[in-house]
Amino acid sequence: MRTVNLIVNITRRLWLTFFYLEDFMAYSNKYNKEEYIEKKKEEIDKLESILKDGVKEVFSSGKWKEFLDTMSKFYNYSPRNCMLIKRQLPTASLVASFREWNKEFERTVNKGEKALYILAPIQKKYNQIVKDADGKPLKDENGYDLTKEVKRIAFKSVPVFDISQTSGKELPTIALKLEKDFEDKDKYNAFLRGLIQLAPVPVSFEQFKSNADGYYSPTEQKIVVQKDLSEYQKIGTLIHEMAHSMLHNPKLNKDISKLTNQDMEVQAESLAYIVCKHFGIDTSQYSFGYVASWSKNEKNLEEKFSKVLNPVKELASEIITKMEDNFEHNLEKVKLQNKYMQVYQDERLSDYEKHLIYLNAIKGIDTSYYDDYDKSYINEAYDCMEL
């Protein structure tokens, strides 16, 4: 029994040291184990201090929008790591480890460059003594202390380098940038089609009496966007309402009671900004001047920071990844639909067949920019299908 207890106590007391053993092997000639563990703890403390100062600045000095710019570039990184990257190198645009630059991108880190540090989670297992309601250890059938396996998460510092700190093979440019492409209606419709596919509820473009550009209805489970908005406004509004339908949908999220209305608006607007910024869509209309007043009474800004932005990061990463993966496919579909729209020129088809094909062709794309000539065919098609 003493042996079992000794093992348990040692495990509980030293479990943190196991997190660093793999890294320690690489530095064993420079540090002994105790020195190395102390060094890593100091690194973590330093990063936590950087985080604390950064979060305070973002909330108090009106730099929320500036921080979202960083998140739009590093959408696969947690808000905490985005903050660490921004605080250490504000101009950073793409980071990777020393090995990743070399093996995956065929680039090398320039001599003398100083690494940036981010936090990486590590899960370790250890045995914990099981106790009763009075705090006394439970015994197994042999009289030994009963133990259970416990998993615990900790963080270690990990060095990364920005692309500006490296040299080598040129990286491919990102194909999906829409800053100048909204003149191309096919690309606009392909992008809009992709968003509609990702929305968890039906989306429609309608003219309604309201000062709002759009709304998400939890009761009717639908998103409605004003049809007369500009292309940029339609995209931003749709993403904003998608955020509400995904993050604040009572059918999908049981924890929305923990969020205030202001929390939810900040989440929705932040998500729209991150996605639009990532794809090069105009974001000049976004303003986050209200963030300072929204958070002024918060006692724990770091907790607020994570509570609001962690879900935004997860959803932004999902939307950006799927939009990039599906864009070319959606563009092909839109171009195919445009070909179907010429079906009226084929005299071999009956009116019913033409209308049926036409309606299938326009399904799921924005037709609000069509002129009256095109819209007359849409109305005629619907009238025919109702017969």
C-alpha positions in Angstrom: 0.0 0.0 0.0 2.9 2.4 0.8 4.3 1.7 -2.6 1.0 2.5 -4.3 0.6 5.7 -2.3 4.2 6.7 -3.1 3.6 6.3 -6.8 0.4 8.3 -6.7 2.0 11.1 -4.7 5.0 11.3 -7.0 2.8 11.4 -10.0 0.6 14.2 -8.7 3.7 16.2 -7.6 5.7 15.9 -10.7 3.2 15.5 -13.5 4.0 18.9 -14.9 7.6 17.9 -15.5 6.6 15.2 -17.9 5.3 17.9 -20.3 8.8 19.0 -21.0 10.7 15.8 -21.2 10.6 15.6 -25.0 11.8 19.1 -25.4 14.4 18.6 -22.7 16.1 15.9 -24.7 16.9 18.5 -27.4 18.5 20.8 -24.8 20.1 18.2 -22.5 23.6 19.4 -23.3 22.8 23.0 -22.2 20.6 22.5 -19.1 20.0 19.9 -16.5 16.4 18.8 -16.0 15.7 21.1 -13.1 17.1 24.1 -14.9 15.2 23.3 -18.1 11.8 22.9 -16.3 12.4 26.2 -14.5 13.3 27.9 -17.8 10.1 26.6 -19.4 8.0 27.8 -16.5 9.6 31.3 -16.8 8.7 31.3 -20.5 5.1 30.5 -19.7 4.9 33.2 -17.0 6.3 35.7 -19.5 3.7 34.7 -22.2 0.9 35.0 -19.6 2.1 38.5 -18.8 2.2 39.5 -22.5 -1.4 38.1 -22.8 -2.7 40.0 -19.9 -1.2 43.3 -21.1 -2.5 42.7 -24.6 -6.0 41.9 -23.6 -6.2 45.0 -21.4 -5.0 47.2 -24.3 -7.5 45.7 -26.8 -10.4 46.4 -24.5 -9.4 49.9 -23.2 -7.7 51.6 -26.2 -10.1 50.9 -29.1 -7.9 48.4 -30.7 -10.5 45.6 -31.1 -10.7 46.0 -34.8 -6.9 46.0 -35.1 -6.8 42.7 -33.2 -9.5 41.2 -35.4 -7.2 41.9 -38.4 -4.7 39.6 -36.7 -7.4 36.9 -36.2 -8.4 37.1 -39.9 -4.8 36.1 -40.8 -4.4 33.5 -38.1 -7.9 32.1 -38.1 -6.6 28.6 -37.2 -5.0 29.9 -34.0 -6.7 30.5 -30.7 -7.4 34.2 -29.7 -4.7 33.8 -27.0 -2.1 32.8 -29.5 -3.2 35.5 -32.0 -2.6 38.0 -29.2 0.8 36.6 -28.5 1.8 36.7 -32.2 0.5 40.3 -32.5 2.3 41.5 -29.4 5.6 40.0 -30.4 5.5 40.9 -34.1 2.6 43.2 -35.1 3.5 42.8 -38.8 3.4 38.9 -38.8 1.2 37.4 -41.5 2.0 33.7 -41.6 3.8 31.7 -38.9 5.1 28.1 -38.7 7.7 26.2 -36.8 11.4 25.9 -37.8 10.8 22.4 -39.0 7.5 23.2 -40.9 9.2 26.0 -42.8 11.9 23.6 -43.9 10.0 20.4 -44.6 6.6 21.7 -45.8 7.4 25.0 -47.4 11.0 24.5 -48.5 12.0 27.7 -46.7 14.7 28.3 -44.1 14.7 30.6 -41.1 17.2 33.5 -41.6 20.3 33.4 -39.4 19.9 35.4 -36.2 16.1 35.6 -36.3 14.4 35.6 -32.9 11.6 33.2 -32.5 8.0 34.1 -31.6 6.4 32.0 -28.8 2.9 30.7 -28.7 1.2 28.3 -26.3 0.5 24.7 -27.2 -1.8 22.5 -25.0 -0.5 19.1 -23.8 -2.6 16.4 -22.2 -1.1 14.1 -19.7 -2.5 11.2 -17.6 -1.8 10.5 -14.0 -3.3 8.4 -11.2 -5.4 10.2 -8.5 -6.5 8.7 -5.2 -10.3 8.4 -5.0 -11.9 9.9 -1.9 -15.3 9.7 -0.2 -17.6 12.5 0.7 -15.6 13.1 3.9 -12.3 13.3 2.0 -11.0 9.9 3.1 -9.3 7.6 0.6 -11.4 4.7 -0.6 -9.9 1.2 -0.5 -9.9 -1.5 -3.1 -10.6 -5.2 -2.3 -7.0 -5.7 -1.2 -6.9 -2.7 1.1 -4.9 -0.4 -1.1 -5.9 3.1 -1.9 -8.3 3.2 -4.8 -7.1 5.3 -7.7 -8.5 6.5 -11.0 -6.8 7.8 -14.1 -7.1 11.6 -14.5 -6.3 13.7 -17.6 -5.0 17.2 -17.2 -4.3 19.9 -19.7 -1.3 22.2 -19.4 0.5 24.5 -21.8 4.1 24.7 -23.0 5.7 27.4 -25.0 6.4 26.6 -28.7 8.7 28.7 -31.0 7.4 29.8 -34.4 8.7 32.1 -37.1 6.9 34.5 -39.4 7.4 34.2 -43.2 9.2 37.6 -43.1 11.9 35.8 -41.1 12.5 33.1 -43.7 13.9 32.7 -47.2 13.3 30.2 -49.9 10.6 28.9 -52.3 7.8 31.3 -53.0 4.5 30.4 -51.5 1.4 30.1 -53.7 -0.9 33.2 -53.6 -4.4 32.8 -52.2 -6.7 32.5 -55.1 -9.9 33.6 -53.3 -9.6 37.3 -52.8 -12.7 39.3 -53.7 -11.8 42.9 -53.2 -12.0 43.6 -57.0 -14.1 40.6 -58.0 -17.6 41.7 -57.1 -17.8 43.2 -60.6 -17.8 39.6 -61.7 -21.3 38.5 -60.9 -20.4 34.8 -61.2 -17.8 35.1 -58.4 -20.1 37.1 -56.3 -22.9 34.5 -56.7 -20.5 31.6 -56.1 -19.4 33.2 -52.8 -22.9 34.0 -51.8 -24.0 30.4 -52.7 -21.2 29.1 -50.4 -22.4 31.1 -47.5 -26.0 30.0 -48.0 -24.9 26.4 -48.1 -23.2 26.8 -44.7 -26.1 28.6 -43.0 -28.0 26.2 -40.7 -31.4 27.8 -41.5 -33.0 29.0 -44.8 -31.8 32.3 -46.2 -33.9 34.7 -48.3 -33.3 38.2 -49.7 -36.4 40.4 -49.3 -37.5 43.9 -49.0 -38.9 44.6 -45.5 -39.7 47.7 -43.5 -36.9 48.1 -40.9 -33.7 50.0 -40.3 -32.0 46.7 -39.9 -30.0 45.2 -42.9 -31.1 41.7 -41.9 -32.3 39.5 -39.1 -32.2 36.0 -37.8 -35.5 34.7 -36.4 -35.0 32.0 -33.7 -38.8 31.2 -33.7 -39.1 30.8 -37.5 -35.6 29.5 -37.9 -34.7 31.7 -40.9 -32.4 34.5 -42.0 -33.7 37.4 -44.0 -31.4 40.0 -45.7 -32.5 43.3 -47.3 -32.5 42.7 -51.0 -31.5 46.2 -52.0 -28.2 46.3 -50.2 -24.8 46.5 -52.0 -22.9 43.3 -52.6 -20.5 44.1 -49.7 -23.4 44.8 -47.3 -25.2 41.6 -48.3 -22.2 39.5 -47.6 -21.4 41.2 -44.3 -25.0 41.1 -43.2 -25.5 37.5 -44.1 -22.3 36.4 -42.1 -23.5 38.5 -39.2 -26.9 36.8 -39.1 -25.2 33.4 -39.7 -23.2 34.0 -36.5 -26.5 34.5 -34.6 -28.0 31.4 -36.2 -25.0 29.3 -35.3 -23.7 30.7 -32.0 -27.0 32.0 -30.5 -29.5 29.4 -31.8 -31.2 27.8 -28.8 -31.5 24.6 -30.7 -27.7 24.4 -31.3 -26.3 26.2 -28.2 -27.6 25.5 -24.7 -25.2 28.0 -23.1 -26.5 31.2 -24.7 -28.1 32.2 -21.4 -24.5 33.0 -20.2 -24.2 35.7 -22.9 -25.6 39.2 -22.8 -27.2 40.8 -25.9 -24.1 42.9 -26.2 -21.9 39.8 -26.1 -23.9 38.3 -28.9 -23.7 41.4 -31.0 -19.9 41.7 -30.6 -19.6 38.0 -31.5 -21.7 38.4 -34.7 -20.0 41.6 -35.8 -16.5 40.3 -35.0 -17.2 37.1 -37.0 -18.4 39.1 -40.0 -15.4 41.3 -39.9 -12.9 38.4 -39.6 -14.3 36.5 -42.6 -14.7 39.6 -44.8 -11.2 40.8 -43.9 -9.7 37.4 -44.7 -11.2 37.3 -48.2 -10.3 40.9 -49.0 -13.9 42.3 -48.8 -14.3 45.9 -47.9 -14.5 46.3 -44.1 -14.5 50.1 -43.8 -18.1 50.2 -42.6 -17.3 48.2 -39.4 -16.8 50.1 -36.2 -16.1 48.7 -32.7 -15.9 51.9 -30.7 -18.5 50.6 -28.3 -16.2 47.8 -27.1 -14.5 49.9 -24.4 -17.9 50.8 -22.8 -19.2 47.2 -23.2 -16.3 45.8 -21.2 -15.6 48.6 -18.7 -17.3 46.9 -15.7 -15.7 43.5 -16.3 -13.5 42.3 -13.5 -11.8 39.6 -15.5 -11.0 40.9 -19.0 -9.1 37.7 -19.9 -12.1 35.6 -19.2 -14.3 37.9 -21.1 -11.8 37.9 -24.0 -11.8 34.1 -24.2 -15.6 33.7 -23.6 -16.5 36.0 -26.5 -13.8 35.2 -29.0 -13.1 31.5 -28.6 -16.5 30.5 -30.3 -15.9 33.2 -32.9 -12.5 31.7 -33.8 -14.0 28.2 -34.1 -16.8 29.4 -36.4 -14.5 31.7 -38.5 -12.1 28.8 -39.0 -14.9 26.6 -40.2 -16.5 29.1 -42.5 -13.2 30.2 -44.1 -11.9 26.7 -44.6 -15.2 25.5 -46.2 -15.6 28.6 -48.3 -12.1 28.1 -49.7 -12.6 24.4 -50.3 -15.9 24.8 -52.1 -15.5 28.1 -54.0 -14.3 26.6 -57.3 -17.1 24.0 -57.3 -19.7 26.7 -56.6 -18.3 28.9 -59.3 -18.7 26.0 -61.8 -22.2 25.5 -60.6 -23.1 29.2 -61.1 -21.6 29.2 -64.6 -23.6 26.1 -65.4 -26.8 27.8 -64.1 -26.1 30.8 -66.4 -26.0 28.4 -69.3 -29.4 27.0 -68.3 -30.7 30.5 -68.2 -30.3 30.6 -72.0 -32.7 27.7 -72.3 -35.5 30.0 -73.6 -33.7 30.2 -76.9 -34.2 26.4 -77.4 -37.5 26.1 -79.3 -37.5 22.3 -79.0 -38.5 22.5 -75.3 -42.0 23.1 -74.0 -42.7 26.2 -71.9 -43.2 24.0 -68.9 -39.8 22.3 -69.4 -38.1 25.6 -69.9 -39.6 27.1 -66.7 -38.7 24.0 -64.7 -35.1 24.1 -65.8 -35.0 27.8 -65.3 -36.2 27.6 -61.7 -33.8 24.9 -60.9 -31.0 27.0 -62.4 -31.7 30.1 -60.3 -32.3 28.2 -57.0 -29.8 29.2 -54.3 -28.2 32.2 -56.1 -28.9 35.9 -55.7 -31.0 37.3 -58.5 -31.6 40.8 -57.0 -29.2 42.4 -59.5 -31.2 41.1 -62.5 -33.0 43.7 -64.7 -36.7 43.7 -65.2 -36.3 41.7 -68.4 -34.8 38.8 -66.4 -37.2 39.1 -63.5 -40.2 38.9 -65.9 -39.0 35.4 -66.8 -38.7 34.5 -63.1 -42.3 35.6 -62.4 -43.5 33.9 -65.5 -41.8 30.7 -64.4 -43.4 30.7 -61.0 -46.8 31.5 -62.5 -46.4 28.5 -64.9 -45.4 26.1 -62.1 -48.4 27.1 -60.0 -50.8 25.9 -62.8 
